[in-house]
Amino acid sequence: MIFLSEITIPSMPIASIHQLIWKLFDVPDESDRPFVYRSQGSGRYLILSRLRPRNACWSMETPGAGQTVTFEVEACVEKWVGDRRKYGGRRPVVDNAELQEWIRARLEGAEVPFVHAFNRAPLQFRHHRHGDQKFHRTRFVGTAHVTDRGAFERTLLRGAGRGKYTGLGLIYLPDLMARPATLERTA
């Protein structure tokens, strides 16, 4: 089962938003991140998790094999260029065919008959420990035909690409992840 919740956070640094979301879960600090999240605009954030958060939430059943869903994801899509030890580094993928191949490879448990990729302006900020950060963003919109429910659920929980602490990578299924009128309260 997948849990979803939505919170409103006043304007603050990206790393602080990530830390605040961590506090919604009863897990030790050294644990793997149990969530992915994305900005919904106006200080609202959608959180998807394998664990029930402390705040009000709702649950979603993962689409089963044979179902087709619409998806949206904003991800950091980069590849290594050159030798990793000398002058190499991450470079953004900008070719549309490469971008489509990239997202198709990451949506495990599903076939992607249609996807369109939009390159967006880079997300740039100063991190308190890592200095200047820059994430090249691509927005994907498409349809996914689920072939393996378990693999697709793991894909949703893992997200896609780098920079998940910045709110990138949540694979949003608009028809299934909409906030219901009433929410489950946690104890």
Beta strands, then each sheet from edge to edge (+ up, - down):
strand 1: 2-8
strand 2: 35-41
strand 3: 44-49
strand 4: 58-60
strand 5: 68-76
strand 6: 78-81
strand 7: 89-92
strand 8: 110-119
strand 9: 123-127
strand 10: 131-135
strand 11: 137-146
sheet 1: 2+ 3- 1+ 4-
sheet 2: 5+ 11- 8+
sheet 3: 6+ 7-
sheet 4: 9+ 10-
end
